[in-house]
Amino acid sequence: MNFNGKTICSNTSQTSSETEISPFKARLNQRLIYLGQQFSHINITKLRHIQLTSTQTLTYFCWRYCGGWGDRIRGIVSTYILAILMERRFIIDMQYPCNLSHFLVPNLINWTPQYRTDRQNTSLKLDPMHHPYAGQLYKNISTIDMNKLWAKYDQVFLTTNGDYVAAALQNPFFRSIKSQINIHSSHLTQQAIFPFIFELLFKPTSVVIDTIDPLLRKTSQNLNKPILCMHIRLGQNPTIPKDEKLSFRQFLAQDMTEFIDRNLRQSYPSIFITTDSHKIQNDIYQHYNNNLVLSIAGPIIHIDRYDKRRESNRTRYTGFLK
């Protein structure tokens, strides 16, 4: 099936040869061990069986505006939960503004797009982000037999940034499959199950690993210690057309650094900073020393809301990577 989705930005970077142990991979391994302990009850064999044997599919589909990275991840996790409860093979088809596979590839669940092309194949395309039936879709996922509703569709394509996790997991028609997968009552929200689903679906490409490793080598002596993350969004970013200024956040960075210095500095030897403001980033570097602060170099650009007439393919790719 062809939706004329095009990858706007392409990978023009070269990855370095792996000549030493990757600190990022070491941290990922630690994280996997931790999550394996926290979610050891979940029947991964059942999840993989669904993915390998199902002839019907449910695709998270992004070919135009789909929201920022957080919106997309929320939509992906929601779509995956719905897919496993409906026992459909899960696919991610995200080619806008860059093909997702430049940065993330399948881990334990192979979500690579593979569509049936036989003439008898039937499909349904749903885009609640751009159409007014989002509320009805949420109600359906919460209360009715979705397998019966979509039974005649071999392929369902869903473009969403909605959180359907709690709604789907509490739907009584999914009680049997939920029991087979063995999802505990403490993991019935996106916040609770997100870490497990993200690691189940994704692992970073060498491009991402080669970008993060130099940062972590700065803190190699603190491999087993957590990193404090600061996310500061002020608004009115010059790279985002019509971006609103969030005036109530103008002193956010100062408030955050004061809170960190007062309560957290002894527990977190490193601070990762991401922001839509170059000034804020520079201020944080001046407040702390360079060995303490971690940040990815490159342009500040919104994954969706960028100036398509001004930003080059290289800028889009580098901004997405950052």
Beta strands, then each sheet from edge to edge (+ up, - down):
strand 1: 57-62
strand 2: 89-94
strand 3: 104-106
strand 4: 123-126
strand 5: 155-158
strand 6: 202-204
strand 7: 228-232
strand 8: 271-275
strand 9: 293-294
sheet 1: 2+ 1+ 5+ 4+
sheet 2: 3+ 6-
sheet 3: 7+ 8+ 9+
end
